Amino acid sequence: MNWIAIALTLKLATLTSLILLVIGLPLAYWLSFSRWRWKFLIESVVALPLVLPPTVLGFYILVAIGPHSPLGRFYTSLVGHPLPFTFEGLLFASMLYSLPFAVQPFATAFDQVERRLVEASWTLGVSRVKTFFKLIIPLSVAGVVTGLVLSFAHTMGEFGVVLMVGGNIEGETRTVSIDIYDEVQALNYAGAAKTALFLLAISYGVLLAVYAMNRKVWALWPQK
């Protein structure tokens, strides 16, 4: 097995899930509690990676962070090299690709929190931030863990977006899924089988953890 690719994939999945935890919690809170009538526009954007082909999403991300784009030029001016085909670019793409797998379980859990408890906290003078961390988060632990674990597992199995944005650079952007593809292309089915079995074991273990905690099927869309 390619342990370099495995270590890189675990690093990518861990960083992606942690960053999505920081970004996804406030976004899910807004989606759950906001009464803005047009918020379905934001919900649709968040859910877009679920239905958009990975190669299409990867292409648009590649164009958005390329050296000729404003974001790409800004990044190059800061660090001295372009963002595509680097681990940082891969991380950025993974965050966008796995965003709904974190935000939607978070929002589903927040929707299930009794609104009277939240309003009572506000009435007692507790700030919204403290209410969020002291009341909403403790009551939504299962959903938060589900989103964290699913975003981790989803990143572990990325292929199309990873290949489009990161390419296939050993030790830099070659993930487990790309390594399996390379082994199959080289007709090394035994090596591909070992790595695939390793990835299968991790993915199954992640799902076991999710179902053991929730003991019910994860709702893809938040229930209103």
BAFI-3210 file (N, C-alpha, C; in Angstrom, 3 decimals, decimal comma, padded with zeros to 6 digits):
// residues 224
n [1|2|3|4|5|6|7|8|9|10|11|12|13|14|15|16|17|18|19|20|21|22|23|24|25|26|27|28|29|30|31|32|33|34|35|36|37|38|39|40|41|42|43|44|45|46|47|48|49|50|51|52|53|54|55|56|57|58|59|60|61|62|63|64|65|66|67|68|69|70|71|72|73|74|75|76|77|78|79|80|81|82|83|84|85|86|87|88|89|90|91|92|93|94|95|96|97|98|99|100|101|102|103|104|105|106|107|108|109|110|111|112|113|114|115|116|117|118|119|120|121|122|123|124|125|126|127|128|129|130|131|132|133|134|135|136|137|138|139|140|141|142|143|144|145|146|147|148|149|150|151|152|153|154|155|156|157|158|159|160|161|162|163|164|165|166|167|168|169|170|171|172|173|174|175|176|177|178|179|180|181|182|183|184|185|186|187|188|189|190|191|192|193|194|195|196|197|198|199|200|201|202|203|204|205|206|207|208|209|210|211|212|213|214|215|216|217|218|219|220|221|222|223|224]
n.u [000,836|000,326|001,600|002,220|000,301|-001,936|-001,464|-001,498|-004,135|-005,561|-004,696|-005,739|-008,517|-008,945|-008,243|-010,073|-012,588|-012,393|-012,136|-014,558|-016,216|-015,850|-016,663|-019,133|-020,903|-021,827|-023,014|-024,976|-026,509|-027,545|-029,057|-030,943|-032,239|-032,786|-035,199|-035,372|-036,894|-035,800|-033,851|-033,649|-032,210|-029,552|-029,443|-029,700|-027,314|-025,465|-026,148|-025,519|-023,107|-023,962|-025,421|-024,095|-021,875|-018,694|-016,447|-017,279|-017,700|-015,068|-013,769|-014,805|-013,901|-011,175|-010,876|-011,697|-009,689|-007,452|-004,386|-005,105|-007,350|-008,981|-008,808|-006,824|-004,618|-004,299|-003,626|-001,237|000,359|000,698|001,958|003,695|003,417|001,173|-002,217|-003,613|-003,051|-001,682|-001,355|-002,794|-004,612|-006,022|-007,176|-008,871|-010,665|-011,745|-013,090|-015,220|-016,475|-017,281|-018,909|-021,886|-022,227|-021,503|-022,887|-025,660|-026,374|-025,774|-027,643|-030,030|-029,958|-030,059|-032,592|-034,159|-033,994|-035,789|-037,648|-038,769|-037,119|-034,820|-035,807|-036,560|-034,073|-033,022|-034,841|-034,177|-031,963|-029,615|-027,020|-027,070|-024,848|-023,839|-026,091|-026,059|-023,698|-024,001|-026,514|-027,770|-025,749|-024,998|-027,441|-027,443|-025,468|-025,243|-025,950|-023,958|-021,637|-022,239|-022,208|-019,521|-018,190|-019,220|-018,354|-015,632|-015,440|-016,455|-014,546|-012,400|-012,956|-012,887|-012,532|-012,949|-013,004|-010,628|-008,737|-009,070|-008,412|-006,131|-004,472|-002,008|000,245|002,891|003,051|002,086|-000,449|-001,530|-003,970|-005,619|-007,706|-006,915|-004,518|-005,427|-006,705|-004,477|-003,085|-004,840|-004,816|-002,225|-002,491|-002,097|-003,728|-003,750|-002,397|-004,134|-006,413|-005,716|-005,375|-007,915|-009,444|-008,532|-009,487|-012,197|-012,603|-012,124|-014,165|-016,444|-016,166|-016,480|-019,162|-020,396|-019,883|-021,431|-024,091|-024,306|-024,309|-026,516|-028,571|-030,482|-031,598|-029,737|-031,009|-031,125|-031,964|-032,679|-035,397|-038,302]
n.v [-001,199|002,303|004,230|006,873|008,183|007,411|008,649|011,321|011,550|011,099|013,316|015,380|014,831|015,142|017,867|019,106|018,370|019,561|022,296|022,674|022,257|024,583|026,524|025,537|025,341|028,032|028,737|026,755|027,317|029,824|029,109|027,519|029,123|031,567|033,824|034,847|035,211|034,444|032,601|030,093|030,230|030,312|027,865|026,195|026,670|025,703|023,005|022,281|020,809|018,197|017,324|018,172|017,111|015,781|016,378|018,629|020,468|020,490|021,602|024,240|025,163|025,011|026,948|029,167|029,468|029,686|031,031|033,302|034,322|036,588|035,643|033,712|035,267|036,885|035,010|034,016|036,302|036,452|034,065|033,295|031,261|029,523|028,475|026,140|022,566|022,066|021,173|022,926|024,031|021,714|021,270|023,487|022,925|020,523|021,372|022,854|020,831|018,978|020,454|020,415|017,978|018,439|020,764|020,247|018,037|019,411|021,546|020,088|018,976|021,325|022,226|020,500|021,273|022,438|025,298|026,912|026,648|027,940|030,540|031,117|031,236|033,503|035,362|035,456|036,968|035,911|035,947|035,583|034,229|032,879|031,324|029,719|028,175|027,137|025,980|025,219|023,793|021,677|020,256|019,330|017,551|014,973|015,428|017,236|015,707|013,787|015,314|016,081|013,612|012,540|014,420|013,983|011,286|011,530|013,144|011,412|009,665|011,129|011,786|012,801|015,692|016,009|015,088|016,928|019,431|019,035|017,285|014,734|014,357|012,954|012,667|015,198|015,804|013,364|011,278|008,574|007,517|008,253|006,895|004,242|004,201|004,593|002,202|000,317|001,111|000,400|-002,279|-003,563|-005,238|-006,516|-004,787|-002,599|-003,738|-004,163|-001,522|-000,512|-002,127|-001,242|001,393|000,846|-000,349|001,800|003,587|002,067|001,802|004,458|004,937|003,103|004,316|006,635|005,640|004,204|006,216|007,844|006,036|005,985|006,681|009,088|012,258|013,689|016,199|019,105|019,000|020,884]
n.w [000,000|-000,599|001,604|001,854|000,299|001,761|004,258|003,419|002,553|004,941|006,383|004,770|004,952|007,699|008,192|006,476|007,586|010,122|009,508|008,199|010,339|011,815|009,942|009,107|011,320|012,176|009,719|009,369|011,614|010,913|008,651|009,865|011,780|010,651|009,314|006,858|003,784|001,373|001,826|000,813|-001,470|-000,655|000,625|-001,573|-002,938|-001,093|-001,118|-003,682|-004,463|-004,036|-006,219|-008,454|-010,989|-010,041|-011,679|-013,054|-010,978|-010,023|-012,243|-012,319|-009,853|-010,299|-012,294|-010,815|-008,911|-010,364|-011,878|-013,304|-012,228|-009,870|-007,182|-007,462|-008,333|-006,107|-004,120|-005,186|-005,060|-002,347|-001,405|-003,390|-005,268|-007,520|-006,666|-007,655|-008,043|-005,699|-002,208|-000,627|-002,445|-002,980|-000,483|-000,283|-002,388|-001,438|000,829|-000,294|-001,752|000,172|001,775|001,995|003,312|005,859|006,704|006,364|008,158|010,549|010,453|010,453|013,018|014,562|013,869|015,297|017,891|020,640|020,188|022,127|024,330|023,453|023,046|025,646|026,876|025,614|026,577|029,253|029,204|028,230|025,927|022,310|021,357|023,626|024,170|021,951|022,284|024,864|024,993|022,447|020,990|022,885|022,846|020,318|019,770|018,608|015,905|015,177|015,455|013,541|011,143|011,176|011,001|008,596|006,699|006,913|006,035|003,455|002,234|002,283|000,207|-002,153|-005,658|-008,435|-008,123|-006,730|-008,595|-010,685|-009,538|-007,969|-009,320|-009,808|-007,920|-006,317|-002,820|-002,516|-003,746|-004,399|-003,572|-001,770|-003,351|-005,944|-006,074|-006,065|-008,532|-010,205|-009,718|-010,776|-013,440|-014,020|-014,011|-011,637|-009,780|-007,324|-005,559|-005,758|-004,670|-001,977|-001,028|-001,565|000,123|002,576|002,542|002,400|004,905|006,651|005,846|006,424|009,170|009,941|009,226|010,927|013,371|013,133|012,838|015,184|017,034|016,352|015,790|013,820|010,474|008,728|008,018|004,909|004,078|005,982|008,214|008,098]
ca.u [000,000|001,029|001,338|002,310|-001,025|-002,866|-001,216|-001,960|-005,595|-006,016|-004,430|-006,713|-009,852|-008,991|-008,270|-011,336|-013,690|-012,243|-012,461|-016,003|-016,858|-015,798|-017,457|-020,469|-021,792|-022,563|-023,843|-026,144|-027,333|-028,271|-030,053|-031,985|-032,965|-033,112|-036,540|-035,281|-037,726|-035,016|-032,699|-033,557|-031,167|-028,299|-029,537|-029,453|-025,885|-024,774|-026,444|-025,158|-022,150|-024,609|-025,984|-023,202|-020,802|-017,429|-015,549|-017,786|-017,360|-013,620|-013,387|-015,122|-012,985|-009,873|-010,920|-011,839|-008,440|-006,350|-003,504|-005,684|-008,517|-008,619|-008,383|-005,545|-003,574|-004,091|-002,892|000,128|001,087|000,981|002,851|004,694|003,147|-000,268|-002,959|-003,920|-002,061|-000,990|-002,188|-003,699|-005,709|-006,795|-007,942|-009,938|-011,658|-012,395|-014,028|-016,424|-017,118|-017,864|-019,683|-023,241|-022,191|-021,343|-023,885|-027,026|-026,618|-025,792|-028,921|-031,071|-029,909|-030,518|-034,045|-034,826|-033,926|-037,047|-037,505|-039,156|-035,936|-033,945|-036,433|-036,487|-032,702|-032,903|-035,661|-033,441|-030,836|-028,434|-026,737|-027,249|-023,624|-023,817|-027,174|-025,617|-022,695|-024,418|-027,798|-028,035|-024,713|-025,154|-028,625|-027,271|-024,168|-025,293|-025,928|-022,652|-020,695|-022,593|-021,672|-018,067|-017,755|-019,575|-017,450|-014,352|-015,544|-016,660|-013,258|-011,543|-013,255|-012,931|-011,709|-013,065|-012,574|-009,211|-007,936|-009,166|-007,787|-004,825|-003,634|-001,521|001,624|003,246|003,388|001,509|-001,879|-001,994|-004,742|-005,835|-008,557|-006,099|-003,548|-006,135|-006,889|-003,170|-002,777|-005,682|-004,299|-000,985|-002,880|-001,682|-005,000|-003,496|-002,117|-005,364|-007,350|-005,297|-005,689|-009,371|-009,943|-008,211|-010,433|-013,507|-012,652|-012,258|-015,489|-017,435|-016,019|-017,066|-020,618|-020,787|-019,878|-022,574|-025,348|-024,316|-024,642|-027,858|-029,514|-031,527|-031,061|-029,464|-031,883|-030,303|-032,413|-033,265|-036,854|-038,878]
ca.v [000,000|003,580|004,862|008,328|008,606|007,224|009,716|012,572|011,529|011,292|014,724|016,186|014,609|015,719|019,324|019,502|018,235|020,545|023,616|022,696|022,394|026,011|027,280|024,992|025,574|029,297|028,728|025,922|028,065|030,848|028,441|026,953|030,115|032,767|033,902|035,499|034,433|034,004|031,808|028,860|030,446|029,912|026,417|025,538|026,776|024,781|021,623|022,066|019,705|016,891|016,946|018,586|016,135|016,221|016,979|019,972|021,285|020,640|022,534|025,610|025,527|025,220|028,256|030,205|029,657|029,712|032,205|034,455|034,782|037,493|034,866|033,095|036,291|037,322|033,951|033,972|037,454|036,235|032,932|033,176|030,197|029,372|027,603|024,803|021,486|022,098|020,627|023,987|024,065|020,501|021,493|024,429|022,211|019,531|022,090|023,162|019,594|018,293|021,409|019,985|016,816|018,960|021,777|019,730|017,393|020,450|022,250|019,154|018,893|022,604|022,296|019,650|021,898|023,086|026,745|027,575|026,692|028,984|031,829|031,329|031,664|034,900|036,180|035,586|037,858|035,210|036,376|034,564|033,429|031,967|030,368|028,781|027,252|026,524|025,293|024,598|022,803|020,453|019,517|018,918|016,877|013,861|015,977|017,843|014,609|013,182|016,165|016,017|012,297|012,381|015,241|013,267|010,102|011,966|013,616|010,241|008,984|012,043|011,424|013,733|017,037|015,911|014,952|018,159|020,573|018,703|016,468|013,454|014,632|012,105|013,366|016,542|015,774|012,009|010,710|007,133|007,186|008,380|005,801|003,036|004,338|004,362|000,775|-000,394|001,437|-000,366|-003,698|-004,099|-005,405|-006,926|-003,559|-001,812|-004,414|-003,904|-000,129|-000,375|-002,769|-000,328|002,503|000,287|-000,557|003,114|004,114|001,293|002,170|005,787|004,796|002,421|005,313|007,529|004,939|003,834|007,408|008,349|004,927|006,244|007,120|010,518|012,989|014,458|017,588|019,497|018,971|022,167]
ca.w [000,000|-000,661|002,896|001,669|-000,153|002,880|005,233|002,829|002,545|006,327|006,701|004,037|005,508|009,044|008,085|005,845|008,539|011,193|008,964|007,962|011,644|012,157|008,977|008,952|012,463|012,055|008,516|009,662|012,575|010,169|007,821|010,717|012,574|009,885|008,747|005,571|002,873|000,228|002,268|000,026|-002,468|-000,013|000,829|-002,857|-003,233|-000,188|-001,517|-005,088|-004,680|-003,961|-007,513|-009,526|-011,240|-009,441|-012,655|-013,346|-009,815|-010,018|-013,305|-011,909|-008,775|-010,924|-012,950|-009,795|-008,156|-011,322|-011,804|-013,987|-011,474|-008,761|-006,016|-007,780|-008,346|-004,725|-003,422|-005,722|-004,538|-000,927|-001,133|-004,435|-006,228|-007,749|-005,761|-008,218|-008,012|-004,416|-001,134|-000,193|-003,409|-002,752|000,732|-000,625|-003,181|-000,574|001,688|-001,068|-002,174|001,332|002,580|002,390|004,195|007,206|007,036|006,447|009,461|011,584|010,383|010,873|014,488|015,114|013,674|016,281|019,211|021,004|020,056|023,378|025,189|022,930|023,325|027,096|027,154|025,189|027,478|030,510|028,999|027,734|024,559|021,288|021,267|024,766|023,976|020,922|022,809|026,127|024,879|021,148|020,675|023,697|022,432|018,921|019,682|017,662|014,555|014,946|015,236|012,258|010,087|011,227|010,539|007,197|005,887|006,926|005,178|002,076|001,738|002,095|-001,041|-003,292|-006,821|-009,546|-007,739|-006,369|-009,812|-011,462|-008,870|-007,411|-010,193|-009,288|-007,521|-005,178|-001,592|-002,501|-004,069|-004,718|-002,476|-001,843|-004,495|-007,152|-006,040|-006,494|-009,973|-010,834|-009,617|-011,742|-014,764|-014,186|-013,924|-010,336|-009,078|-005,933|-004,805|-005,710|-003,770|-000,600|-000,685|-001,572|001,337|003,673|002,459|002,742|006,352|007,281|005,537|007,168|010,572|010,117|009,197|012,160|014,447|012,940|013,132|016,597|017,819|016,048|015,767|012,828|009,193|008,672|007,107|003,984|004,090|007,269|008,263|008,526]
c.u [000,873|000,720|001,456|000,947|-002,054|-002,707|-001,716|-003,481|-006,163|-005,812|-005,458|-008,104|-009,989|-009,094|-009,585|-012,484|-013,600|-012,581|-013,957|-016,784|-016,936|-016,703|-018,918|-021,421|-022,520|-023,454|-025,109|-027,077|-028,170|-029,363|-031,220|-032,853|-033,362|-034,529|-036,550|-035,978|-036,950|-033,837|-032,577|-032,519|-029,812|-028,290|-029,232|-027,978|-025,093|-024,945|-025,976|-024,136|-022,761|-025,080|-025,063|-022,124|-019,464|-016,475|-015,982|-017,438|-015,856|-013,143|-013,633|-014,229|-011,604|-009,805|-010,942|-010,546|-007,218|-005,553|-004,067|-006,926|-008,080|-008,119|-007,024|-004,393|-003,254|-003,283|-001,441|000,960|001,472|002,065|003,882|004,503|001,640|-000,908|-003,292|-002,733|-001,115|-001,918|-003,196|-004,889|-006,625|-007,690|-009,110|-011,051|-012,428|-013,408|-015,331|-017,196|-017,835|-018,742|-021,082|-023,268|-021,949|-022,511|-025,270|-027,293|-026,635|-027,168|-030,082|-031,127|-030,416|-032,031|-034,800|-034,742|-035,222|-036,863|-037,877|-037,983|-034,987|-034,506|-036,416|-035,092|-032,502|-033,668|-034,948|-032,181|-029,559|-028,222|-026,929|-026,027|-023,560|-024,921|-026,778|-024,684|-023,161|-025,699|-027,931|-027,024|-024,848|-026,361|-028,502|-025,988|-024,177|-025,212|-024,591|-021,612|-020,963|-022,014|-020,161|-017,552|-018,054|-018,688|-016,063|-014,383|-015,695|-015,354|-012,320|-011,747|-013,299|-012,055|-011,752|-012,549|-011,086|-008,333|-007,938|-008,353|-006,367|-003,904|-003,205|-000,042|001,929|003,669|002,779|000,004|-002,389|-002,660|-004,948|-006,649|-007,785|-005,067|-004,187|-006,331|-005,581|-002,802|-003,586|-005,186|-003,010|-001,219|-002,369|-002,930|-004,806|-003,229|-003,347|-006,355|-007,001|-005,673|-007,193|-009,991|-009,687|-009,201|-011,842|-013,650|-012,834|-013,665|-016,570|-017,371|-016,633|-018,586|-021,134|-020,866|-021,082|-023,873|-025,431|-024,707|-026,091|-028,939|-030,728|-030,859|-030,890|-030,366|-031,020|-030,662|-032,974|-034,775|-037,372|-040,149]
c.v [001,253|004,358|006,383|008,881|008,474|008,332|011,060|012,661|011,745|012,737|015,632|016,062|015,241|017,238|019,816|019,451|019,250|021,956|023,738|022,768|023,867|026,827|026,837|025,269|026,917|029,351|027,913|026,611|029,106|030,218|027,923|028,019|031,373|032,689|034,651|034,639|033,864|033,109|030,483|028,998|029,999|028,407|025,659|025,565|025,796|023,341|021,300|020,951|018,317|016,406|017,306|017,529|016,643|016,883|018,392|020,918|021,533|021,622|023,979|026,080|025,829|026,571|029,380|030,484|029,699|031,005|033,453|034,993|035,730|036,742|034,236|034,081|036,759|036,289|033,893|035,131|037,275|035,188|032,697|032,040|030,034|028,381|026,237|023,847|021,605|021,503|021,669|024,112|022,867|020,656|022,429|023,734|021,195|020,184|022,383|021,896|018,900|019,200|020,914|018,799|017,219|019,851|021,171|018,897|018,388|021,128|021,363|019,045|020,180|022,741|021,511|020,201|022,651|024,606|027,478|027,652|027,803|030,361|032,150|031,798|033,120|035,819|036,425|036,429|037,199|035,593|035,224|033,657|032,421|030,921|029,297|027,727|026,510|025,695|024,515|023,501|021,545|019,610|018,962|018,122|015,770|014,355|016,587|016,769|013,932|013,992|016,114|014,712|012,103|013,221|014,609|012,091|010,485|012,444|012,450|009,606|009,873|011,544|012,520|015,126|017,052|015,882|016,240|019,284|020,268|017,936|015,183|013,584|013,847|012,953|014,744|016,521|014,373|011,397|009,212|006,754|007,267|007,267|004,490|003,055|004,059|002,877|-000,043|-000,133|000,659|-001,869|-004,368|-004,245|-005,815|-005,698|-002,696|-002,406|-004,149|-002,491|000,095|-000,987|-001,889|000,826|002,054|000,132|000,770|003,669|003,384|001,621|003,513|005,702|004,071|003,411|006,226|006,845|004,513|005,017|007,822|007,283|005,211|006,748|008,622|011,176|013,891|015,921|017,916|019,505|020,287|021,921]
c.w [000,000|000,617|002,826|001,244|000,964|003,908|004,710|002,847|003,945|006,774|006,043|004,640|006,888|008,996|007,487|006,833|009,665|010,711|008,704|009,268|012,035|011,238|008,983|010,096|012,380|010,822|008,741|010,652|011,850|009,318|008,650|011,373|011,802|009,321|007,418|004,517|001,688|000,627|001,513|-001,088|-001,920|000,229|-000,457|-003,224|-002,371|-000,641|-002,930|-005,305|-004,613|-005,330|-008,677|-009,746|-010,697|-010,433|-013,021|-012,205|-009,766|-011,070|-012,880|-010,762|-009,341|-011,614|-011,902|-009,051|-009,067|-011,268|-012,465|-013,279|-010,363|-007,536|-006,259|-007,776|-006,925|-003,953|-003,885|-005,196|-003,070|-000,709|-002,227|-005,406|-006,382|-006,784|-006,360|-008,142|-006,811|-003,365|-000,664|-001,144|-003,263|-001,523|000,475|-001,397|-002,332|000,360|000,954|-001,409|-001,019|002,185|002,938|003,336|005,649|007,587|007,222|007,705|010,617|011,624|010,815|012,393|015,124|014,972|014,739|017,705|019,478|021,018|021,343|024,349|024,754|023,255|024,815|027,499|026,774|026,140|028,795|030,370|028,540|026,268|023,586|021,183|022,406|024,654|022,973|021,512|024,066|026,005|023,569|020,824|021,547|023,297|021,013|018,709|018,630|016,220|014,201|014,660|013,892|011,098|010,020|010,622|009,052|006,285|005,824|005,948|003,719|001,451|001,472|000,721|-002,261|-004,437|-007,899|-009,230|-007,421|-007,615|-010,628|-010,842|-008,411|-008,324|-009,497|-008,951|-006,245|-003,983|-001,469|-002,732|-004,408|-003,505|-002,697|-003,079|-005,808|-007,221|-006,485|-008,006|-010,715|-010,827|-010,619|-013,160|-015,067|-014,099|-012,652|-009,462|-007,623|-005,064|-004,670|-004,724|-002,307|-000,165|-000,627|-000,320|002,552|003,710|002,814|004,246|007,087|007,076|006,323|008,656|010,877|010,152|010,437|013,315|014,357|013,339|014,593|017,462|017,599|016,122|014,870|011,564|009,214|007,636|006,232|004,004|005,465|007,192|008,822|009,308]
res [m|n|w|i|a|i|a|l|t|l|k|l|a|t|l|t|s|l|i|l|l|v|i|g|l|p|l|a|y|w|l|s|f|s|r|w|r|w|k|f|l|i|e|s|v|v|a|l|p|l|v|l|p|p|t|v|l|g|f|y|i|l|v|a|i|g|p|h|s|p|l|g|r|f|y|t|s|l|v|g|h|p|l|p|f|t|f|e|g|l|l|f|a|s|m|l|y|s|l|p|f|a|v|q|p|f|a|t|a|f|d|q|v|e|r|r|l|v|e|a|s|w|t|l|g|v|s|r|v|k|t|f|f|k|l|i|i|p|l|s|v|a|g|v|v|t|g|l|v|l|s|f|a|h|t|m|g|e|f|g|v|v|l|m|v|g|g|n|i|e|g|e|t|r|t|v|s|i|d|i|y|d|e|v|q|a|l|n|y|a|g|a|a|k|t|a|l|f|l|l|a|i|s|y|g|v|l|l|a|v|y|a|m|n|r|k|v|w|a|l|w|p|q|k]
***
